[in-house]
Structures are given as structure tokens and as C-alpha cells.
């Protein structure tokens, strides 16, 4: 299932990449812009957008471009050149050489954690693909943290369930400053008379019998009679209960396999 999910992530990225365009990028602080004016090579410049959203342009000085697309900024600069009497017809071209303002941080259990530019409409699966997909220790749950107008919100996506059901409308579009965090897969523990005691990855709807297999099976002295689970309740109190082979295992359960007396 993991391979299928990773294939779907890559497919979504490939499809989405064809739909993006530079005209949709909004300029912001830290972006480096290369500007030129047709027929006026002396006006060519490369500059960084300031924290206040301005860029320095020859003859005009500081021009407010923060929050504008490249096309909108081109039109604004062209109009200022014409209104200022510098050119009769100004054909301005802007090219973003470094996209610093519109970046999303992808953290946690991914193969290539880091900051990735959002060069147009992108969704969570697109960014996961750019980060090399979910790592071997990654779980199915992905958290998206975003701040808008001073309010921070947290959204959770069950990636496997979403892809398995084909409900791609549950994917969220991301924007610069967002954080995507891939949780570590939940774990449980098995101890006693099994071949590989210790932690194991907890799969969906995993039974005690499957947990025994994850532990490598019983030792020669082990028995499935008298299986016990130590589990923490909602109040944080630990309880030990009898377990059957078809019982479902929960996160952080400790399964104890006893030694057979016969």
C-alpha cells in the first residue's frame, strides 16, 4: 500500500506541475527579481524584494510590489515609467530568480526534509513528493500547520485513507509559510517469549496474532495461552488485561508472551 501511495503522490505532482505558472506567483520579501525593459538595456537590474515588499528600480527608486504577481508588477512599473515621462511605451519583463517568500517547510518522517518553493497552486501531496515521499518510519497521518491573519490552524490528513478512497478533494492547498509535518508511525511493544522482542510498527486494525508475527513468532518456550496487554487508559493509568489472538492492538500497548510450563 505504501508503494501505491507514493506512486499516487508522484502522479499528482506530475499532473499538478503542468498547471502551475509564474504569473500566479505572488512576490514577497526575500524574492530576487531580474528586471529588463525592452529597448532600454540601461534599465536592466537584479534586486531583492525588501521586508516591506518594495524593490529598487532604476529611475523610479522604491516600488511597492509585495503581494503582486509578476504580471501585475510588470504593468505597475511600466505605468510608472510612462507616467514619469521616462518612456513612451514601457514593456517590462520580470523574472524571479530566487523564490524565497513562498516556501513551505516539510518536516518529520520524509526522505528529504527541508523548505520547498510554492511556484503556483500546490497541495500537500505535491510537497510530499518534492520531499521524496514519506520515509520508512513515517505514518499515515500528515499535519498541516498554517498561520493566517495571526491565527494558527492545524489540519490533519489521513494520506493512505484519502488515496485509497480516491477522495483527492480532501487534500489541502498550501501557501508560503505553511508547515507540513509527517508523524512517526504509531508503535506498540512485545516482550517475553518471542523471537524479536521490542517495539514494532502498528498497522491499521492490527490484531494480537499479527503482533506476534511482527515479533518473529513464539520461541520454543512460548505459548499463546495467558497473553497479557498492558495499556494506558484515557486518564494515563496503566492497566493489564487478558488478551486473545483476535483482539486489536492499540498505540503503545505492551504485549507480554508467557513461557509455557508444558
C-alpha positions as CSV (number, residue, x, y, z in Angstrom):
1,X,0.0,0.0,0.0
2,X,2.9,2.3,0.8
3,X,4.3,1.9,-2.7
4,X,0.9,2.7,-4.2
5,X,0.5,5.8,-2.1
6,X,4.0,7.0,-3.2
7,X,3.2,6.3,-6.8
8,X,-0.1,8.3,-6.5
9,X,1.8,11.2,-4.8
10,X,4.3,11.3,-7.8
11,X,1.4,11.2,-10.3
12,X,-0.4,14.1,-8.6
13,X,2.8,16.1,-8.6
14,X,3.3,15.5,-12.3
15,X,-0.2,16.4,-13.2
16,X,-0.2,19.5,-11.0
17,X,3.2,20.7,-12.3
18,X,1.7,21.3,-15.7
19,X,-1.0,23.6,-14.2
20,X,1.4,26.0,-12.5
21,X,2.7,29.2,-13.9
22,X,5.0,32.1,-13.0
23,X,2.1,34.5,-13.4
24,X,0.4,33.0,-10.4
25,X,3.3,33.6,-8.0
26,X,2.9,36.5,-5.6
27,X,6.1,38.5,-4.9
28,X,7.2,38.7,-1.3
29,X,10.1,39.6,1.0
30,X,13.4,37.9,0.1
31,X,12.5,37.1,-3.5
32,X,15.2,38.0,-6.0
33,X,13.9,39.6,-9.3
34,X,15.7,40.1,-12.5
35,X,14.1,43.0,-14.5
36,X,14.5,44.3,-18.0
37,X,12.8,46.8,-20.3
38,X,12.6,46.2,-24.0
39,X,14.8,48.6,-25.9
40,X,16.3,50.1,-22.8
41,X,19.2,47.9,-21.6
42,X,20.4,50.6,-19.2
43,X,17.3,49.9,-17.1
44,X,18.1,46.2,-16.6
45,X,18.6,45.3,-12.9
46,X,18.5,42.4,-10.4
47,X,17.2,43.2,-7.0
48,X,15.8,41.7,-3.8
49,X,12.3,42.4,-2.5
50,X,12.6,44.1,0.9
51,X,10.8,43.1,4.1
52,X,8.3,45.9,3.4
53,X,7.6,44.5,-0.1
54,X,9.5,47.0,-2.2
55,X,12.0,46.6,-4.9
56,X,14.5,49.1,-6.2
57,X,14.1,50.1,-9.9
58,X,16.3,52.5,-12.0
59,X,14.8,56.0,-12.3
60,X,11.8,55.0,-10.0
61,X,13.5,54.2,-6.8
62,X,11.4,52.0,-4.4
63,X,8.4,50.4,-6.0
64,X,5.8,48.5,-3.9
65,X,5.4,45.0,-5.4
66,X,4.7,42.8,-2.4
67,X,1.6,40.8,-2.9
68,X,1.5,41.3,-6.7
69,X,2.0,38.7,-9.4
70,X,4.9,39.2,-11.8
71,X,2.5,40.4,-14.5
72,X,0.9,42.9,-12.1
73,X,4.3,44.2,-11.1
74,X,5.4,44.5,-14.7
75,X,2.3,46.5,-15.5
76,X,2.8,48.8,-12.5
77,X,6.4,49.5,-13.3
78,X,5.6,50.1,-16.9
79,X,2.9,52.6,-16.0
80,X,5.2,54.4,-13.6
81,X,7.9,54.7,-16.3
82,X,5.3,56.1,-18.8
83,X,3.7,58.5,-16.3
84,X,7.1,59.8,-15.2
85,X,7.9,60.6,-18.8
86,X,10.9,58.3,-19.0
87,X,9.5,56.1,-21.8
88,X,6.5,56.5,-24.2
89,X,5.8,52.8,-24.2
90,X,7.4,50.6,-21.5
91,X,7.5,46.9,-22.0
92,X,8.8,45.5,-18.7
93,X,9.7,41.9,-18.0
94,X,10.3,40.4,-14.5
95,X,11.8,37.1,-13.8
96,X,12.0,35.6,-10.3
97,X,15.5,34.1,-9.9
98,X,15.1,33.2,-6.3
99,X,11.8,32.4,-4.7
100,X,12.3,32.9,-1.0
101,X,8.9,34.3,0.2
102,X,6.7,31.5,-1.0
103,X,8.2,28.4,0.7
104,X,6.7,25.5,2.6
105,X,8.6,23.6,5.3
106,X,8.3,19.8,5.0
107,X,9.4,18.2,8.3
108,X,9.3,14.9,10.1
109,X,9.4,11.4,8.6
110,X,10.1,12.3,4.9
111,X,13.1,11.3,2.8
112,X,14.3,14.9,2.1
113,X,13.1,17.3,4.8
114,X,13.5,21.0,4.0
115,X,12.0,24.1,2.6
116,X,10.4,24.0,-0.8
117,X,9.2,26.8,-3.1
118,X,5.5,27.1,-3.9
119,X,5.7,28.1,-7.5
120,X,2.0,28.2,-8.2
121,X,-1.0,26.1,-6.9
122,X,0.4,23.2,-4.9
123,X,-1.2,20.8,-2.4
124,X,0.1,18.7,0.4
125,X,0.7,15.6,-1.7
126,X,2.7,17.8,-4.2
127,X,5.1,18.9,-1.4
128,X,5.4,15.4,0.0
129,X,6.5,14.2,-3.5
130,X,9.1,17.1,-3.7
131,X,10.4,15.9,-0.3
132,X,11.0,12.4,-1.7
133,X,7.8,10.9,-0.2
134,X,7.1,9.5,3.3
135,X,10.1,7.7,4.8
136,X,10.1,4.1,6.1
137,X,9.4,5.3,9.7
138,X,6.6,7.6,8.6
139,X,2.9,7.1,9.5
140,X,-0.3,7.7,7.5
141,X,-1.1,10.9,9.3
142,X,0.2,14.2,8.0
143,X,-0.3,17.5,9.8
144,X,-0.6,20.9,8.1
145,X,0.1,23.9,10.3
146,X,-0.7,27.4,8.8
147,X,-1.0,30.9,10.2
148,X,-3.4,33.4,8.6
149,X,-4.1,36.9,10.0
150,X,-2.3,36.0,13.2
151,X,-4.4,32.8,13.7
152,X,-2.7,29.4,13.6
153,X,-4.7,26.4,12.5
154,X,-3.8,22.7,12.4
155,X,-5.3,20.3,9.8
156,X,-4.7,16.5,9.8
157,X,-4.8,14.4,6.7
158,X,-5.0,10.6,6.6
159,X,-3.0,10.2,3.4
160,X,-3.5,6.5,2.9
161,X,-7.2,6.6,3.5
162,X,-7.6,9.6,1.2
163,X,-5.6,7.9,-1.7
164,X,-7.2,4.5,-1.1
165,X,-10.7,6.0,-1.5
166,X,-9.7,8.4,-4.3
167,X,-11.0,11.4,-2.3
168,X,-8.4,13.8,-3.5
169,X,-10.7,16.8,-2.7
170,X,-9.6,16.2,0.9
171,X,-6.1,17.4,0.0
172,X,-5.2,20.9,1.1
173,X,-3.7,23.7,-1.0
174,X,-0.6,25.1,0.6
175,X,0.9,28.6,0.7
176,X,4.2,30.2,1.7
177,X,4.9,29.9,5.4
178,X,2.9,26.6,5.9
179,X,4.5,23.7,7.7
180,X,3.9,20.1,6.7
181,X,4.8,17.5,9.4
182,X,4.8,13.8,8.9
183,X,4.3,11.9,12.1
184,X,6.3,8.8,13.0
185,X,4.2,5.6,12.6
186,X,2.5,4.5,15.8
187,X,4.2,1.8,17.7
188,X,3.4,-1.0,20.2
189,X,5.7,-3.3,22.1
190,X,6.0,-7.0,22.5
191,X,8.0,-8.8,25.3
192,X,8.6,-12.2,26.7
193,X,8.9,-15.4,24.7
194,X,9.0,-14.1,21.2
195,X,11.9,-14.2,18.7
196,X,12.3,-10.4,18.4
197,X,11.0,-8.6,21.5
198,X,10.8,-4.9,21.4
199,X,8.9,-2.1,19.5
200,X,7.1,-2.8,16.2
201,X,5.2,-0.7,13.7
202,X,1.5,-0.7,14.5
203,X,-0.5,-1.2,11.3
204,X,-4.2,-0.5,10.9
205,X,-6.6,-2.9,12.6
206,X,-3.6,-5.0,13.7
207,X,-4.5,-8.0,15.9
208,X,-2.5,-9.6,18.7
209,X,-1.9,-12.6,16.4
210,X,-0.4,-10.2,13.8
211,X,1.7,-8.6,16.5
212,X,3.1,-12.0,17.4
213,X,4.2,-12.4,13.8
214,X,5.8,-8.9,13.9
215,X,7.8,-10.2,16.9
216,X,9.1,-13.1,14.8
217,X,6.7,-15.7,16.3
218,X,7.0,-17.6,19.6
219,X,10.1,-19.1,21.0
220,X,10.2,-22.8,21.7
221,X,9.2,-22.0,25.2
222,X,6.5,-19.5,24.3
223,X,2.7,-20.0,24.4
224,X,-0.3,-18.1,23.3
225,X,-2.1,-19.1,26.5
226,X,-2.2,-16.3,29.0
227,X,-1.4,-13.4,26.7
228,X,-1.5,-10.1,28.5
229,X,-1.7,-6.5,27.3
230,X,-0.5,-3.5,29.5
231,X,-2.4,-0.4,28.3
232,X,-2.7,3.2,29.3
233,X,-6.3,4.5,29.7
234,X,-7.6,8.0,28.9
235,X,-6.5,9.2,32.4
236,X,-3.0,7.9,31.9
237,X,-3.4,5.0,34.3
238,X,-1.8,1.7,33.3
239,X,-3.9,-1.4,33.3
240,X,-3.1,-5.1,32.5
241,X,-5.7,-7.1,30.7
242,X,-6.1,-10.6,29.3
243,X,-5.7,-10.8,25.6
244,X,-7.0,-13.0,22.8
245,X,-5.3,-13.6,19.4
246,X,-8.0,-11.6,17.6
247,X,-8.0,-8.6,19.9
248,X,-7.0,-5.3,18.3
249,X,-3.7,-3.7,19.4
250,X,-3.6,0.0,20.3
251,X,-0.8,2.5,20.2
252,X,1.8,2.0,23.0
253,X,0.3,-1.4,24.1
254,X,2.8,-3.8,25.7
255,X,2.0,-7.4,24.8
256,X,3.5,-10.0,27.1
257,X,4.0,-13.6,26.0
258,X,4.4,-16.1,28.8
259,X,6.6,-19.2,29.0
260,X,4.8,-22.5,28.6
261,X,5.0,-24.8,31.6
262,X,4.4,-27.9,29.5
